[in-house]
Amino acid sequence: MFTKKIIVADTQRVAMFRNQQYEKMLSPGVHQFWDLKQSLSFEVLELDVTNLYVDDEWINRLALHSPLSNEIAIVDVASHEVAVVKHFEKVLDVLAPASRIGYWRWVPGISIEKIDVSDDMPVEPQLLKKIIAQNTLPKLKQYGLIYEIVPQNHKGILYINGEFSQVLKVGRHAFWGFDRKVSIVVMSEKIQSLEVNGQEILTKDRVSLRVNLQAMYEIFDVALAVHKTEKIDEYLYKQMQLILREAVSTRTLDQLLEAKSLVNELIFDRTKNAFLELGIRLKQVGLKDIILPGDMREILNQVVQAQKQAEANIIKRREETAATRSLLNTAKVIEGNPMLLKLKEMDAQEKIAEKIGSVTVVGGVSDVMNQLMRIAP
């Protein structure tokens, strides 16, 4: 066979070699060649975006065969750049800084967009949207892309090489992290609770108490709060703890029990302004529990019981005095009014009669009255 017939499909290119040396690229169609010495060979290349890149062997051939420059495009990415590879509008890949690739020119719709990441560090929102849609984000993270979502009621703090850069609002954020250290700290702006529990404190009258305190706060300036304190929760806890101990130790047990609200106000006033300087707004402070030792709790219960018993005795004597005074007034009224006395006697007779099954009348009315009074319980 002295001829060779090659059919190239629309989705292919065929590289022709003579004596193992590249000669030319065959375009789609039917090709026929004389091959008397059996020196021709062919390599089929599929036209597909999955086979977009040219391997190093072909790039080396390009250096030897200038006709290949019409078939292969070489992209050199500088150390301060990234290159976005697109197939029409679809993002295929992002090339890292200081990299080099070759791709076949005949793959339609391929474009390369270079981005100077030394100045343009944030990823443009439309490009980020395409990166996420094409699921290339995991690969780009390996190349140094920093991606973070700042949720509702939160703020992000952006650091470049350990130095504060800016505050990020709610949304998706991505930054090129090549040749630099990029980090994002997400802080909540929601109202948060701080518990200061199990504080063993002596009162002014040397009573040992266990006190629990709760505070509500919100961060209104996340940058200020992060930069002023090393660990916000620990700092707030220690400040509330110190002021709580001062408030309890300078008061007697009775003062604490009688005026918990005043202690709450004192702690609130003492900490409010200090927290504002840190970008933190204190919303509420309250003593949750004041727990006494077992023996002291028993003594206090006895004191309370005695106080309540004394109050009950006072009320009882007050009622007895009022009842006696009422009887005295009634007696004075009856003394000057015989008819009222008679009505009272009849009322008494009626009440006595309700408790007696039968009555034997002997003598006059005065005898009946005397007998009723004698048998009345």
C-alpha positions in Angstrom: 0.0 0.0 0.0 1.8 3.2 -1.2 -0.9 5.7 -0.3 -2.6 6.5 3.0 -6.1 8.0 3.3 -6.9 10.0 6.5 -10.4 11.1 7.3 -10.5 13.9 9.9 -13.9 14.6 11.6 -15.1 18.1 12.6 -14.3 17.3 16.2 -10.7 16.3 15.4 -7.3 17.4 14.3 -4.7 15.0 13.0 -0.9 15.6 13.4 1.1 14.2 10.5 4.7 13.0 11.1 7.3 12.0 8.5 10.1 9.9 9.9 8.8 10.7 13.4 9.2 14.4 12.7 6.2 16.7 12.9 5.2 18.0 9.5 1.8 19.6 9.7 -1.7 19.5 11.2 -4.6 18.1 9.2 -7.9 20.0 9.3 -11.3 18.3 9.1 -11.9 16.6 5.7 -10.5 13.7 3.6 -6.7 13.6 3.1 -4.7 11.2 0.9 -0.9 10.9 0.8 1.7 9.0 -1.1 3.8 6.9 1.3 6.2 4.9 -0.8 8.8 4.6 1.9 6.2 4.0 4.7 7.6 7.0 6.6 4.3 8.7 7.5 2.5 8.4 10.8 -0.5 10.2 12.3 -1.7 11.2 15.8 -5.4 12.0 16.3 -6.3 14.9 18.6 -9.8 15.2 19.8 -11.3 18.7 19.6 -12.7 18.9 23.1 -12.4 21.5 26.0 -11.5 18.5 28.2 -8.3 18.1 26.1 -7.7 21.8 25.8 -4.2 22.0 27.2 -1.1 20.9 25.2 1.3 18.7 26.9 5.0 19.5 27.3 6.0 17.3 24.4 4.0 19.4 22.0 5.3 22.6 23.5 8.9 21.3 22.9 8.0 20.5 19.3 6.8 24.1 18.9 10.3 25.3 19.6 11.5 23.1 16.7 8.7 23.6 14.3 7.6 27.2 13.7 4.4 26.1 11.8 3.1 24.8 15.1 2.7 28.4 16.4 -0.4 28.6 14.2 -1.9 25.6 16.1 -0.7 26.2 19.6 -1.1 29.3 21.8 1.4 29.7 24.7 0.2 31.6 27.8 2.8 32.7 30.3 1.4 33.9 33.6 3.5 36.4 35.5 4.2 36.0 39.3 1.8 38.8 40.0 -1.0 37.5 37.8 -3.7 34.9 37.5 -5.2 33.8 34.3 -8.9 32.9 33.9 -9.5 30.4 31.2 -13.0 30.6 29.7 -14.9 28.6 27.1 -17.2 31.3 25.8 -18.6 32.6 29.2 -18.0 29.4 31.1 -15.0 29.5 33.5 -12.9 26.4 32.8 -9.9 27.0 35.0 -7.8 29.6 36.7 -4.0 29.5 36.2 -1.8 30.2 39.2 0.9 32.9 39.1 4.3 32.0 37.5 2.7 29.2 35.5 2.8 28.4 31.8 0.4 26.5 29.6 -0.2 25.8 25.9 -3.6 25.2 24.3 -4.9 24.3 20.9 -6.0 27.3 19.0 -8.6 25.5 17.0 -10.8 24.8 20.1 -13.6 27.4 19.5 -14.6 29.9 22.2 -11.5 29.8 24.3 -10.3 33.1 25.8 -7.7 33.9 28.5 -8.2 36.8 30.8 -5.2 37.9 32.9 -5.8 39.6 36.3 -3.1 41.6 38.1 -3.6 40.3 41.7 -0.9 42.6 43.1 -3.4 45.5 42.8 -6.7 43.9 42.1 -6.9 41.4 45.0 -10.7 41.0 45.4 -12.3 38.6 43.0 -14.8 40.4 40.8 -18.3 39.5 41.8 -19.4 38.3 38.4 -16.3 36.1 38.0 -16.9 34.7 41.5 -20.4 33.9 40.6 -19.2 31.9 37.5 -16.5 30.2 39.5 -19.1 29.0 42.1 -21.5 28.0 39.4 -18.9 25.9 37.5 -17.8 24.2 40.8 -14.2 25.3 40.3 -14.0 26.8 43.7 -12.4 23.7 45.5 -9.6 23.7 42.9 -9.0 27.4 43.2 -8.7 27.2 47.0 -5.8 24.8 46.5 -4.2 27.6 44.5 -4.6 30.2 47.2 -8.1 31.6 46.6 -9.6 32.7 49.9 -13.4 32.5 50.1 -15.8 33.3 52.9 -19.5 33.9 53.4 -20.5 36.7 55.9 -24.0 35.8 57.1 -26.8 38.1 58.2 -26.2 40.1 61.3 -22.4 39.5 61.0 -19.4 41.4 59.8 -16.1 40.1 58.4 -12.7 41.4 59.3 -10.1 41.1 56.5 -6.4 40.8 57.3 -3.6 41.0 54.7 -0.3 39.6 56.0 -1.6 39.9 59.5 -2.6 43.6 59.1 -6.1 44.9 59.3 -7.4 45.8 55.8 -11.2 46.4 55.9 -14.6 45.4 57.3 -16.6 43.1 55.0 -20.4 43.4 54.8 -23.0 40.6 54.5 -22.4 38.5 51.4 -19.9 36.3 49.5 -16.3 37.5 49.4 -13.2 36.0 47.7 -9.6 37.3 47.4 -6.6 36.1 45.5 -4.2 34.8 48.2 -1.2 34.3 46.0 2.1 35.6 47.5 0.3 36.9 50.5 -1.4 35.7 53.7 -5.1 36.5 53.6 -7.5 35.7 56.5 -11.1 36.6 57.3 -12.5 36.7 60.8 -16.4 36.6 61.0 -17.9 38.4 64.0 -21.6 38.3 65.1 -23.5 41.5 65.7 -26.4 39.7 67.4 -27.2 40.2 71.0 -25.2 37.7 73.0 -25.3 36.4 76.5 -22.5 36.3 79.0 -22.7 34.0 82.1 -20.6 34.7 85.2 -21.5 31.7 87.3 -20.4 30.1 90.6 -18.6 33.1 92.1 -17.7 32.5 95.7 -17.7 35.9 97.5 -17.7 37.1 101.1 -20.2 39.9 101.9 -19.3 42.9 104.1 -20.6 41.0 107.2 -18.5 38.0 106.2 -21.3 35.7 104.9 -20.0 33.4 102.1 -22.3 33.5 99.0 -22.3 31.8 95.6 -23.5 34.4 93.1 -24.5 33.9 89.4 -24.6 36.9 87.0 -25.9 37.3 83.5 -25.2 40.1 81.1 -26.6 40.8 77.6 -24.4 42.7 75.0 -24.0 43.3 71.3 -20.9 44.3 69.2 -21.6 47.4 67.2 -18.0 48.0 66.0 -16.5 44.7 65.2 -13.1 46.1 64.0 -12.7 48.1 67.3 -13.7 45.2 69.4 -11.3 42.8 67.7 -8.4 45.1 67.8 -8.8 46.4 71.4 -9.1 42.9 73.0 -7.3 39.7 72.5 -10.3 37.5 73.3 -13.5 39.4 73.7 -15.5 36.8 75.7 -12.6 36.3 78.2 -12.1 40.1 78.6 -15.8 40.7 79.2 -16.0 37.8 81.7 -13.1 39.1 83.8 -14.4 42.6 83.8 -17.9 41.6 84.9 -16.3 39.2 87.5 -14.2 42.0 89.1 -17.1 44.5 89.3 -19.5 41.8 90.7 -17.0 40.9 93.5 -16.6 44.6 94.3 -20.3 45.2 94.5 -21.0 42.1 96.7 -18.0 42.5 99.0 -18.9 46.1 100.0 -22.5 45.2 101.1 -24.0 43.2 103.8 -26.3 40.2 103.1 -29.4 42.2 104.1 -28.4 45.0 101.7 -28.0 42.5 98.8 -31.2 40.8 99.4 -33.2 44.0 99.9 -31.7 45.9 96.9 -30.7 43.4 94.1 -31.9 45.9 91.5 -29.6 48.6 92.9 -26.7 46.2 92.6 -27.7 45.4 89.0 -27.8 49.1 88.2 -24.4 49.6 89.8 -22.7 46.9 87.8 -24.4 48.1 84.6 -23.2 51.7 85.2 -19.7 50.6 86.1 -19.2 48.5 82.9 -21.3 50.3 80.3 -18.9 53.1 79.4 -15.8 50.8 79.5 -17.5 48.4 77.0 -18.5 51.3 74.7 -14.8 52.1 74.3 -14.4 48.6 72.9 -17.2 48.8 70.4 -19.5 46.8 72.6 -22.9 48.0 73.8 -24.1 46.5 77.1 -27.8 45.8 77.0 -28.7 44.4 80.4 -27.1 43.1 83.6 -28.8 41.0 86.3 -28.0 38.9 89.4 -29.6 35.5 88.6 -29.0 33.7 91.9 -27.7 34.5 95.4 -27.1 31.1 97.0 -26.4 30.8 100.7 -24.6 28.0 102.5 -26.8 25.3 104.1 -26.5 26.5 107.7 -26.9 30.1 106.8 -29.9 29.3 104.7 -31.6 27.5 107.7 -30.9 30.5 110.0 -32.3 32.9 107.5 -35.4 30.8 107.1 -35.9 30.9 110.9 -35.5 34.7 110.9 -38.0 35.0 108.1 -40.4 32.6 109.9 -40.1 34.6 113.1 -40.7 37.9 111.3 -43.8 36.5 109.6 -45.1 35.1 112.9 -44.6 38.5 114.6 -46.4 40.2 111.7 -49.3 37.6 112.1 -49.5 38.4 115.9 -49.7 42.1 115.2 -52.5 41.6 112.7 -54.3 39.3 115.1 -54.1 41.8 117.9 -55.2 44.6 115.6 -58.3 42.6 114.6 -59.1 41.7 118.2 -58.9 45.4 119.2 -61.1 46.4 116.3 -63.7 43.7 117.3 -63.7 44.9 121.0 -64.1 48.5 119.9 -67.0 47.5 117.7 -68.7 45.7 120.7 -68.2 48.7 122.9 -69.8 51.0 120.3 -72.7 48.6 120.0 -73.2 48.5 123.8 -73.3 52.2 124.0 -76.0 52.4 121.3 -78.1 49.7 122.9 -77.8 51.4 126.4 -79.8 54.3 125.2 -82.3 52.5 123.1 -84.5 49.8 124.8 -86.2 48.8 121.5 -82.8 48.0 119.9 -82.0 45.9 123.0 -85.3 44.0 122.5 -84.4 43.3 118.8 -81.0 42.0 119.8 -82.7 39.7 122.3 -85.1 38.3 119.6 -82.2 37.8 117.3 -80.3 35.9 119.9 -83.4 33.8 120.6 -83.7 32.9 116.9 -80.1 31.8 116.7 -80.5 29.7 119.9 -83.7 28.2 118.7 -82.0 26.9 115.5 -79.8 24.7 117.7 -82.6 23.3 119.9 -84.9 20.5 118.9 -87.8 21.2 121.4 -88.5 23.8 124.2 -90.9 23.3 127.2 -92.3 26.7 128.3 -92.8 26.9 132.1 -93.7 30.3 133.6 -93.6 33.6 131.7 -91.5 35.1 129.0 -88.8 36.0 131.4 -88.5 32.4 132.6 -88.3 31.3 128.9 -85.5 33.7 128.3 -83.7 32.6 131.4 -84.0 28.9 130.5 -82.8 29.6 126.9 -79.8 31.5 128.1 -79.0 28.6 130.5 -79.2 25.8 127.8 -77.5 27.8 125.1 -74.2 26.2 124.2 
